[in-house]
Every structure is written in structure tokens, then in C-alpha cells.
């Protein structure tokens, strides 16, 4: 679980992210990308509005755009690290059946 804090009415309100929230979050982002609300590298204003609205509707959590963007950036960074780790450069692989990292005995 991870957190990020945003100031609301002078108080910091932490966004707490568990596995369920991250899955909902990712599904909402994917839908908005497929709808064309991320034409380049950034979401449109309408895309962000829909993301925030749908996230609150599905989770009952009114996280700010900043909190959602922070989570997006953190997940993107983790994904890049994961992709690099799975790549041929490290000599590691992924076993989709066991859902584990594969490594040679030498590694």
C-alpha cells in the first residue's frame, strides 16, 4: 500500500492505494485512453474530469487530479523498472504460469 498527500482546506489528506484501488484506477485510465482522451503524452482536460468523476463513482474516494497524476507517474516509473528487469539485459525472465521471475542458476 502506498500514499500521497494533498492539502485540502489547510489539512493534508492522504491518498491510500491498495491493490483494489490501483486496479480500478488502471481500468479507468485504460478506458479514457481508448476513448481518445490522451491524444499524445497527456490527458485532455475532459479526460481528467472523467477520470476523477469515474474514480470517485467507483471507489467513493474523491482524490484530486494531483493525487491521481502522482499515482499515474509512480505506476509508470514502476512499470518501466519492471519492463527493464524482465528484459534481456538483466538475464531475467517471467514465468506466466507460476507468475514468478525466472533466473538462471548462475544469476
C-alpha positions as CSV (number, residue, x, y, z in Angstrom):
1,X,0.0,0.0,0.0
2,X,1.3,3.5,-0.8
3,X,0.2,7.0,0.0
4,X,0.4,10.5,-1.3
5,X,-0.8,13.7,0.4
6,X,-2.6,16.7,-0.9
7,X,-3.6,19.8,1.1
8,X,-7.4,20.3,1.4
9,X,-8.7,23.2,3.5
10,X,-5.3,23.6,5.1
11,X,-5.0,20.0,6.0
12,X,-3.1,17.2,4.2
13,X,-5.3,14.4,3.1
14,X,-3.5,11.2,2.2
15,X,-4.5,9.1,-0.7
16,X,-4.1,5.4,0.4
17,X,-3.7,3.0,-2.5
18,X,-4.4,-0.7,-2.1
19,X,-4.5,-3.4,-4.8
20,X,-8.2,-3.0,-5.5
21,X,-8.0,0.8,-5.9
22,X,-5.0,0.5,-8.2
23,X,-6.8,-2.0,-10.4
24,X,-9.9,0.3,-10.6
25,X,-7.6,3.2,-11.3
26,X,-5.8,1.4,-14.1
27,X,-9.1,0.3,-15.7
28,X,-10.4,3.8,-15.7
29,X,-7.2,5.2,-17.3
30,X,-7.3,2.5,-19.9
31,X,-10.9,3.3,-20.8
32,X,-10.0,7.0,-21.2
33,X,-7.0,6.3,-23.3
34,X,-9.1,4.1,-25.6
35,X,-11.8,6.9,-25.8
36,X,-9.1,9.2,-27.2
37,X,-8.7,11.4,-24.1
38,X,-5.0,11.0,-24.2
39,X,-4.1,12.1,-27.7
40,X,-0.4,12.4,-27.0
41,X,1.5,12.1,-23.8
42,X,-1.0,13.9,-21.6
43,X,-4.7,13.5,-20.8
44,X,-7.1,16.2,-22.0
45,X,-9.0,18.4,-19.5
46,X,-12.1,16.4,-20.3
47,X,-10.2,13.1,-19.8
48,X,-9.0,14.2,-16.4
49,X,-12.6,15.3,-15.4
50,X,-13.9,11.9,-16.5
51,X,-11.1,10.0,-14.7
52,X,-11.8,11.9,-11.4
53,X,-15.5,11.5,-11.7
54,X,-15.4,7.8,-12.5
55,X,-12.8,7.1,-9.9
56,X,-15.0,8.7,-7.2
57,X,-18.1,7.0,-8.5
58,X,-16.4,3.6,-8.4
59,X,-14.4,4.0,-5.2
60,X,-16.3,6.7,-3.1
61,X,-12.9,8.4,-2.9
62,X,-12.6,12.0,-4.0
63,X,-8.9,12.1,-4.8
64,X,-7.6,15.2,-6.5
65,X,-6.2,15.4,-10.0
66,X,-2.8,15.8,-8.4
67,X,-3.1,12.7,-6.4
68,X,-4.3,10.7,-9.4
69,X,-1.4,12.1,-11.5
70,X,1.1,11.3,-8.8
71,X,-0.2,7.7,-8.8
72,X,0.0,7.6,-12.6
73,X,3.6,8.8,-12.6
74,X,4.6,6.3,-9.8
75,X,3.0,3.4,-11.6
76,X,4.6,4.4,-14.9
77,X,8.0,4.5,-13.2
78,X,7.4,1.1,-11.6
79,X,6.3,-0.3,-15.0
80,X,9.4,1.0,-16.7
81,X,11.6,-0.6,-14.0
82,X,9.6,-3.9,-14.3
83,X,10.0,-3.9,-18.1
84,X,13.7,-3.3,-17.8
85,X,14.0,-6.1,-15.2
86,X,12.2,-8.5,-17.4
87,X,14.2,-7.5,-20.4
88,X,17.1,-9.5,-21.9
89,X,19.6,-7.0,-20.4
90,X,19.3,-8.5,-16.9
91,X,19.1,-12.1,-18.0
92,X,15.8,-12.5,-16.1
93,X,12.5,-13.6,-17.5
94,X,8.9,-14.1,-16.4
95,X,7.1,-17.3,-15.9
96,X,3.4,-16.5,-16.6
97,X,2.2,-19.9,-15.3
98,X,3.9,-19.5,-11.9
99,X,3.7,-15.7,-12.0
100,X,7.3,-15.5,-10.9
101,X,10.6,-14.2,-12.1
102,X,12.8,-16.7,-13.9
103,X,16.5,-16.6,-13.4
104,X,19.3,-19.0,-14.4
105,X,21.2,-20.8,-11.7
106,X,24.2,-18.6,-12.4
107,X,22.2,-15.4,-11.9
